[in-house]
């Protein structure tokens, strides 16, 4: 979005910056804070909310801002921001309610907690920016319904794979090619990885072992591609996606069923390709004259053409998403309707009745992409709702877990939203 920089420069000159609050001061949240505070004219990080306030203060401090003040009430927060001060708080509801905030960036990666943040932001007419494929893949379509009613933008982010895919998707469409596959590039896929196997890698990159595990066991890519599917209407060709091995992303045009791509469009990934950790889109063009031009441009013979972005720069691009939402009402990634692809829960090992599932990135289960119609027909448990569920029955390794197999934790908003989503779109 090249016009975003000009629009932000205008806000800077007018002394009217886009006012942003971040909920979650973990690794990515701090990165976004750093980028806004040091690299984005026309935008101001007015507040950071985090359960541990010292971590919210750290987000400012690592960007060279030491003068921050804690707010414990909405009145305190509003006065601080209106006075030009930077604020921190332990209560995310305050930044969602504040009249001094234009957009809220949700950067926790949780599902239940984030559902409360998203709903509070929407209720208070704030644009909600999700650095959270897990929440989006689980209840994103119904959150979009609420956002539309409130007249605000709900979106996933530029920089993370779903946003990079959608930017490329829109580009390919804009140059007259028909996108038929939206793809991710992955270096490792092992559904049996656990926080213990990933601990050393996580420590090396200052990440949490559970987060790294969700990448390695395939849950994260399933969530990301479900978000893309719901934004494009594309489906998966089989449970878990095809995920063929691929030496170079330019070879990907030959690796997926053309009839399925032309019929429904596909979301999928390639494993081990060069250009990792980027994304790609397969565009279709059967016009013989255009094919001559595309061959001249070194794009190949067609009719399938490979377009790729060889990187994704998560925290660096999130402010662009904020600007698109606030200044242009444009979502980087948002559902176009009801769920198209869901992420289901499968047993990572043999599970026994009475065990409690530890959710995304844990020891007990992993997620796989499946078409939403199958998920509904088979009553499959969404991976985003798995944490804290108690097993009623034994379930063998690699088998899907259904709602009938578990007892859900009581009183969760995410379960109520999911039930509402099912009713709204499937009945």
Backbone torsions as a table, in degrees:
resi	resn	phi	psi	omega
1	UNK	NA	83.0	-174.7
2	UNK	-66.1	-28.3	-178.7
3	UNK	-70.9	-15.2	-177.7
4	UNK	-62.8	-41.6	-177.2
5	UNK	-62.9	-39.0	178.8
6	UNK	-66.5	-41.3	179.1
7	UNK	-64.5	-39.1	178.3
8	UNK	-68.6	-38.7	177.2
9	UNK	-61.0	-37.1	176.8
10	UNK	-63.2	-43.8	177.8
11	UNK	-63.1	-36.0	178.5
12	UNK	-64.1	-45.9	-179.8
13	UNK	-64.7	-32.8	179.9
14	UNK	-79.3	-8.0	-176.0
15	UNK	67.1	32.2	-175.2
16	UNK	-130.9	66.7	-175.4
17	UNK	-68.8	152.4	170.6
18	UNK	-66.4	127.0	-174.0
19	UNK	-98.7	119.2	-172.0
20	UNK	-119.7	140.3	169.7
21	UNK	-119.7	142.3	176.6
22	UNK	-111.6	133.9	171.7
23	UNK	-107.8	115.4	-177.8
24	UNK	108.3	113.1	-177.4
25	UNK	-114.2	41.4	173.9
26	UNK	-80.8	-160.0	-174.5
27	UNK	-56.4	-49.3	-179.0
28	UNK	-75.4	-39.8	178.5
29	UNK	-59.3	-41.9	178.3
30	UNK	-66.5	-35.3	177.6
31	UNK	-64.1	-42.3	177.4
32	UNK	-64.2	-41.2	177.6
33	UNK	-59.2	-45.4	178.9
34	UNK	-58.7	-44.2	-177.6
35	UNK	-65.6	-44.1	-179.8
36	UNK	-65.2	-44.0	-174.5
37	UNK	-71.9	-28.5	-175.2
38	UNK	-112.8	-17.4	-169.9
39	UNK	-130.1	5.5	-173.6
40	UNK	-130.1	96.3	173.7
41	UNK	-66.4	148.5	179.0
42	UNK	81.9	9.0	178.8
43	UNK	-140.8	139.8	-178.8
44	UNK	-130.8	130.9	173.5
45	UNK	-84.8	99.5	-172.4
46	UNK	-86.2	-22.5	-177.0
47	UNK	-158.7	149.0	172.9
48	UNK	-129.0	128.2	176.8
49	UNK	-109.6	131.3	177.6
50	UNK	-153.7	144.0	-178.1
51	UNK	-54.8	-43.0	174.0
52	UNK	-97.3	109.2	-171.8
53	UNK	-62.8	-32.2	-179.7
54	UNK	-60.3	-30.5	176.9
55	UNK	-72.4	-35.4	174.0
56	UNK	-63.3	-41.6	177.0
57	UNK	-64.1	-37.9	178.8
58	UNK	-61.0	-36.9	179.7
59	UNK	-59.2	-38.8	176.0
60	UNK	-73.7	-43.4	-173.5
61	UNK	-63.7	-37.0	-178.9
62	UNK	-70.5	-12.4	174.5
63	UNK	-100.2	8.5	176.5
64	UNK	87.9	13.4	179.3
65	UNK	-107.2	108.7	-178.5
66	UNK	-100.7	-19.5	-175.8
67	UNK	-91.3	84.6	177.7
68	UNK	-123.9	152.5	-176.0
69	UNK	-128.1	138.2	179.6
70	UNK	-80.9	138.5	174.9
71	UNK	-119.3	131.6	179.2
72	UNK	-112.2	-7.9	178.1
73	UNK	-133.2	161.2	178.9
74	UNK	-63.8	-39.5	179.3
75	UNK	-61.8	-44.7	178.5
76	UNK	-60.2	-43.7	-178.2
77	UNK	-63.2	-47.3	-179.2
78	UNK	-61.2	-42.0	-179.5
79	UNK	-65.9	-43.6	179.7
80	UNK	-59.3	-49.1	-177.1
81	UNK	-67.1	-44.0	-179.7
82	UNK	-61.5	-27.9	179.7
83	UNK	-85.0	0.7	178.1
84	UNK	89.3	10.2	-178.4
85	UNK	-90.6	161.3	173.3
86	UNK	-95.1	138.2	-174.1
87	UNK	-123.7	148.5	171.2
88	UNK	-128.4	153.0	-179.6
89	UNK	-155.9	157.5	174.8
90	UNK	-93.9	-5.5	-174.0
91	UNK	-110.4	104.4	-179.0
92	UNK	-64.8	-23.3	179.1
93	UNK	-61.4	-29.8	-177.9
94	UNK	-65.7	-43.6	-178.5
95	UNK	-71.0	-28.2	176.9
96	UNK	-71.6	-29.8	-177.7
97	UNK	-90.5	-18.5	-170.8
98	UNK	-64.0	133.8	175.5
99	UNK	-73.0	-8.2	-177.0
100	UNK	-99.5	11.7	-178.2
101	UNK	-121.6	132.0	177.7
102	UNK	-93.2	-35.7	-175.3
103	UNK	-146.9	146.0	179.0
104	UNK	-115.6	126.4	175.0
105	UNK	-97.8	117.5	179.1
106	UNK	-93.8	114.5	-170.7
107	UNK	-128.0	31.0	-177.3
108	UNK	-92.7	-30.1	-176.9
109	UNK	80.8	-0.8	177.5
110	UNK	-82.9	167.0	176.6
111	UNK	-104.3	-58.3	-176.7
112	UNK	-64.1	-49.9	179.3
113	UNK	-59.0	-44.6	-176.4
114	UNK	-68.6	-30.1	176.5
115	UNK	-61.1	-40.8	177.6
116	UNK	-64.8	-41.9	180.0
117	UNK	-63.9	-47.2	-178.5
118	UNK	-61.3	-45.2	-179.1
119	UNK	-66.9	-37.5	178.2
120	UNK	-65.8	-41.1	178.9
121	UNK	-63.7	-46.3	-179.4
122	UNK	-63.2	-44.5	-180.0
123	UNK	-57.8	-32.8	-178.1
124	UNK	-99.7	20.9	172.8
125	UNK	60.8	39.9	174.7
126	UNK	-106.4	138.3	170.0
127	UNK	-64.0	136.9	-177.1
128	UNK	-116.3	121.6	-175.9
129	UNK	-109.1	114.3	-173.3
130	UNK	-98.8	111.8	165.1
131	UNK	-90.3	55.5	-163.5
132	UNK	-155.8	81.3	179.1
133	UNK	-65.0	-28.1	-177.1
134	UNK	-64.5	-46.9	177.6
135	UNK	-66.2	-45.5	-176.9
136	UNK	-60.7	-44.0	-179.0
137	UNK	-68.0	-23.5	-175.0
138	UNK	-91.4	-47.2	-176.5
139	UNK	-136.0	17.4	-179.6
140	UNK	-55.0	-43.4	-178.8
141	UNK	-59.5	-39.7	179.9
142	UNK	-76.5	-31.7	173.2
143	UNK	-62.2	-37.3	177.9
144	UNK	-64.6	-37.2	176.5
145	UNK	-60.2	-47.5	178.6
146	UNK	-63.0	-41.7	-179.7
147	UNK	-63.7	-42.6	178.4
148	UNK	-61.6	-41.8	178.5
149	UNK	-62.2	-35.0	-177.9
150	UNK	-84.5	-9.5	-179.0
151	UNK	74.2	30.2	177.9
152	UNK	-122.7	166.4	-179.8
153	UNK	-95.4	129.8	167.2
154	UNK	-111.1	125.8	-175.3
155	UNK	-150.9	147.9	163.4
156	UNK	-79.4	-175.4	-162.2
157	UNK	-115.3	147.3	162.5
158	UNK	-59.0	150.3	176.0
159	UNK	95.9	-45.3	172.4
160	UNK	-77.9	161.6	-171.6
161	UNK	-54.5	-44.0	179.6
162	UNK	-57.6	-41.4	179.3
163	UNK	-67.8	-41.1	179.3
164	UNK	-65.7	-41.2	176.8
165	UNK	-59.7	-46.7	-175.6
166	UNK	-69.1	-35.2	175.2
167	UNK	-62.5	-42.4	179.3
168	UNK	-68.5	-40.5	177.5
169	UNK	-56.6	-48.2	-179.6
170	UNK	-65.7	-36.5	177.4
171	UNK	-63.6	-49.3	-178.5
172	UNK	-59.3	-42.6	178.0
173	UNK	-63.5	-38.2	-176.1
174	UNK	-69.5	-21.7	179.9
175	UNK	-98.1	13.4	171.2
176	UNK	92.0	6.4	173.3
177	UNK	-96.5	148.1	179.2
178	UNK	-92.5	113.1	176.4
179	UNK	-64.7	130.0	179.7
180	UNK	-124.1	-13.3	174.5
181	UNK	-147.9	131.3	174.1
182	UNK	-109.3	121.0	-168.8
183	UNK	-128.7	156.5	177.2
184	UNK	-115.6	156.5	178.4
185	UNK	-117.1	121.2	-171.1
186	UNK	-126.0	142.3	-178.5
187	UNK	-95.9	-22.2	-175.2
188	UNK	-147.0	139.5	174.8
189	UNK	-146.1	108.5	179.2
190	UNK	-143.9	102.0	-173.4
191	UNK	-64.8	-9.4	-176.5
192	UNK	-101.4	7.9	174.9
193	UNK	-65.6	150.5	-178.3
194	UNK	-134.9	170.1	176.0
195	UNK	-58.0	-25.9	179.1
196	UNK	-74.0	-43.3	179.8
197	UNK	-67.9	-25.4	-175.1
198	UNK	-101.3	4.0	-172.5
199	UNK	-62.3	-46.9	-176.6
200	UNK	-63.2	-41.9	178.9
201	UNK	-64.0	-41.9	179.6
202	UNK	-61.8	-43.7	179.8
203	UNK	-64.6	-35.6	179.4
204	UNK	-60.8	-37.8	-176.5
205	UNK	-106.1	13.8	176.0
206	UNK	57.9	40.0	178.0
207	UNK	-111.6	167.5	175.5
208	UNK	-84.4	137.3	-178.7
209	UNK	-54.9	-36.9	-179.5
210	UNK	-66.7	-37.9	178.5
211	UNK	-64.3	-46.3	179.8
212	UNK	-63.5	-37.7	177.6
213	UNK	-61.5	-39.7	-179.3
214	UNK	-63.6	-29.2	173.5
215	UNK	-71.1	-47.8	-172.8
216	UNK	-69.2	-35.8	-174.6
217	UNK	-87.5	1.5	174.8
218	UNK	93.2	-6.0	-178.8
219	UNK	-66.2	-44.5	-175.3
220	UNK	-64.0	-46.2	-180.0
221	UNK	-64.7	-32.0	176.3
222	UNK	-65.2	-42.9	177.0
223	UNK	-62.3	-46.2	-177.8
224	UNK	-62.2	-43.1	-177.3
225	UNK	-76.9	-24.5	170.9
226	UNK	-65.3	-40.2	176.7
227	UNK	-60.6	-43.8	178.8
228	UNK	-65.5	-42.3	178.9
229	UNK	-59.3	-43.4	-178.7
230	UNK	-70.2	-20.6	178.1
231	UNK	-89.6	-16.7	-176.4
232	UNK	-116.5	-21.5	-172.2
233	UNK	85.5	1.9	179.2
234	UNK	-74.2	155.7	-178.4
235	UNK	-115.2	179.4	169.9
236	UNK	-101.7	145.4	-179.1
237	UNK	-76.7	-26.5	176.5
238	UNK	-156.6	163.8	179.1
239	UNK	-58.4	127.4	-179.8
240	UNK	87.2	-3.7	-176.7
241	UNK	71.8	166.5	-177.6
242	UNK	-77.2	-48.2	176.1
243	UNK	55.6	50.9	-177.4
244	UNK	-70.5	152.1	172.1
245	UNK	-68.8	146.7	-173.0
246	UNK	-155.5	125.0	-179.5
247	UNK	-74.4	-35.7	-179.1
248	UNK	-142.7	138.2	-176.3
249	UNK	-59.7	-25.7	178.9
250	UNK	-65.2	-16.6	177.6
251	UNK	-84.7	-5.9	-171.3
252	UNK	-66.4	-21.6	-178.3
253	UNK	-62.1	-21.0	-177.0
254	UNK	-99.2	2.6	-167.2
255	UNK	-104.7	-4.3	-175.9
256	UNK	-126.1	151.1	-176.9
257	UNK	-65.7	118.3	-177.3
258	UNK	-63.6	-37.9	-178.4
259	UNK	-63.2	-38.9	178.7
260	UNK	-69.8	-39.8	178.9
261	UNK	-62.1	-41.3	-178.7
262	UNK	-74.6	-29.2	-177.2
263	UNK	-78.2	-50.3	-173.0
264	UNK	-122.8	-14.3	-165.8
265	UNK	73.7	148.3	-178.8
266	UNK	-128.1	147.7	161.2
267	UNK	-107.7	138.1	-175.8
268	UNK	-165.2	-167.9	178.1
269	UNK	-152.2	163.2	169.8
270	UNK	-116.4	151.4	-173.4
271	UNK	-113.0	122.0	172.6
272	UNK	87.8	6.9	-176.2
273	UNK	-74.0	150.4	167.8
274	UNK	-64.0	159.5	-173.3
275	UNK	84.7	6.3	176.0
276	UNK	-68.6	145.7	5.7
277	UNK	-100.5	63.1	-176.6
278	UNK	-95.2	-161.7	-179.6
279	UNK	-138.1	165.3	178.6
280	UNK	-147.9	159.3	174.6
281	UNK	-133.1	133.9	172.1
282	UNK	-94.1	122.1	178.6
283	UNK	-108.6	142.3	-176.8
284	UNK	-110.5	131.2	176.0
285	UNK	-147.8	114.1	-177.6
286	UNK	-106.3	12.3	176.3
287	UNK	-75.0	119.7	-173.8
288	UNK	-62.7	-32.5	179.1
289	UNK	-71.5	-44.4	177.2
290	UNK	-62.7	-35.4	177.7
291	UNK	-62.3	-35.8	176.3
292	UNK	-62.4	-45.4	178.8
293	UNK	-62.4	-45.7	-177.5
294	UNK	-64.8	-34.7	175.6
295	UNK	-66.6	-39.8	176.7
296	UNK	-61.4	-33.5	178.4
297	UNK	-83.3	10.8	176.6
298	UNK	68.1	31.1	179.1
299	UNK	-95.0	-3.0	178.8
300	UNK	102.5	-175.2	-174.2
301	UNK	-84.4	-20.5	-177.7
302	UNK	79.6	-173.3	1.3
303	UNK	-78.7	-2.7	175.7
304	UNK	-96.5	134.1	-179.2
305	UNK	-126.8	139.5	-176.4
306	UNK	-98.1	121.0	173.3
307	UNK	-115.7	133.8	-177.4
308	UNK	-143.2	155.2	170.3
309	UNK	-117.6	121.4	-168.2
310	UNK	-84.2	10.7	-178.3
311	UNK	-157.3	164.0	166.6
312	UNK	-139.7	131.5	-171.1
313	UNK	-117.2	79.1	-164.6
314	UNK	-48.8	-69.4	-170.5
315	UNK	-71.0	-24.7	-177.7
316	UNK	-67.6	-29.1	-174.1
317	UNK	-100.7	-10.2	-178.8
318	UNK	-56.5	-41.3	177.4
319	UNK	-58.2	-28.7	175.7
320	UNK	-63.7	-38.1	176.9
321	UNK	-63.3	-43.4	178.5
322	UNK	-58.8	-47.4	-178.5
323	UNK	-63.6	-41.7	178.0
324	UNK	-59.7	-41.7	-179.1
325	UNK	-69.0	-49.4	-173.7
326	UNK	-73.9	-43.5	-171.9
327	UNK	-89.3	-26.4	-174.5
328	UNK	-126.7	-4.0	-177.5
329	UNK	62.7	29.4	-174.0
330	UNK	-111.4	125.7	177.3
331	UNK	-89.2	135.3	173.5
332	UNK	-67.3	-45.2	179.3
333	UNK	-147.9	122.8	177.3
334	UNK	-152.9	150.4	179.0
335	UNK	-60.9	143.4	177.4
336	UNK	-92.7	-7.0	-179.7
337	UNK	-179.6	-136.8	178.7
338	UNK	-76.2	173.8	179.9
339	UNK	-61.0	136.0	174.8
340	UNK	-106.8	-42.4	176.7
341	UNK	-128.3	137.1	175.1
342	UNK	-114.2	169.7	173.1
343	UNK	-116.4	115.5	-175.4
344	UNK	-94.1	167.2	-176.9
345	UNK	-104.4	127.1	176.0
346	UNK	-122.9	149.1	-178.4
347	UNK	-71.3	128.4	178.4
348	UNK	-80.3	-20.9	175.3
349	UNK	-151.3	175.9	175.0
350	UNK	-61.7	125.9	-178.7
351	UNK	-109.3	143.3	-178.5
352	UNK	-110.4	151.1	175.0
353	UNK	-55.4	136.2	-179.0
354	UNK	98.4	-19.6	176.4
355	UNK	-69.3	152.7	177.8
356	UNK	-111.1	127.5	-179.1
357	UNK	-70.0	137.9	-178.8
358	UNK	-99.6	5.9	167.0
359	UNK	78.2	-157.8	-171.9
360	UNK	-63.2	128.9	177.2
361	UNK	74.9	21.5	-176.5
362	UNK	-105.1	-156.9	-176.0
363	UNK	-98.1	-16.1	-167.0
364	UNK	-102.9	-26.3	-172.6
365	UNK	-153.2	163.0	175.5
366	UNK	-138.8	164.5	-176.5
367	UNK	-108.5	149.7	176.2
368	UNK	-140.7	142.5	179.9
369	UNK	-72.2	136.4	177.9
370	UNK	-146.3	147.2	178.1
371	UNK	-61.5	138.3	-172.4
372	UNK	-60.1	-34.2	179.8
373	UNK	-62.4	-37.8	177.7
374	UNK	-68.7	-42.1	178.6
375	UNK	-57.6	-43.0	179.0
376	UNK	-68.1	-46.1	-176.0
377	UNK	-63.2	-34.8	-176.2
378	UNK	-100.0	4.1	175.8
379	UNK	57.8	42.7	-174.6
380	UNK	-81.1	143.6	-178.0
381	UNK	-78.3	122.4	175.2
382	UNK	-63.5	138.4	-179.3
383	UNK	-60.5	-33.9	-179.4
384	UNK	-65.5	-15.9	178.9
385	UNK	-106.2	5.2	-170.1
386	UNK	-73.8	-32.2	-173.3
387	UNK	-61.7	130.2	177.8
388	UNK	87.0	-4.2	178.1
389	UNK	-74.5	138.2	-179.8
390	UNK	-100.2	130.1	-176.9
391	UNK	-72.8	129.0	174.3
392	UNK	-90.7	-25.7	-176.9
393	UNK	-131.9	161.1	168.8
394	UNK	-70.3	140.0	175.3
395	UNK	-134.3	124.3	-177.5
396	UNK	-73.6	160.8	179.7
397	UNK	-52.2	135.6	176.2
398	UNK	74.7	1.2	177.5
399	UNK	-86.6	145.8	176.4
400	UNK	-69.9	147.6	178.3
401	UNK	-102.5	130.9	-179.1
402	UNK	-103.0	167.9	173.5
403	UNK	-59.7	-32.0	-179.8
404	UNK	-68.7	-17.4	-177.7
405	UNK	-86.6	-8.9	-170.3
406	UNK	-134.1	161.6	166.3
407	UNK	-108.5	121.6	-179.6
408	UNK	-74.6	147.7	170.5
409	UNK	-59.5	150.2	-177.0
410	UNK	-82.9	146.1	166.2
411	UNK	77.4	18.5	-177.2
412	UNK	-85.6	135.1	175.6
413	UNK	-64.5	-38.7	-177.3
414	UNK	-61.3	-34.8	177.1
415	UNK	-68.9	-39.9	178.7
416	UNK	-65.3	-41.4	178.4
417	UNK	-65.0	-40.9	179.2
418	UNK	-63.7	-42.4	178.0
419	UNK	-63.3	-40.7	177.6
420	UNK	-64.7	-39.5	177.8
421	UNK	-62.2	-44.2	178.7
422	UNK	-60.2	-44.4	-179.6
423	UNK	-66.2	-43.7	-175.1
424	UNK	-65.2	-40.8	-172.5
425	UNK	-103.1	-17.8	-172.4
426	UNK	-115.8	-0.2	180.0
427	UNK	-127.5	NA	NA
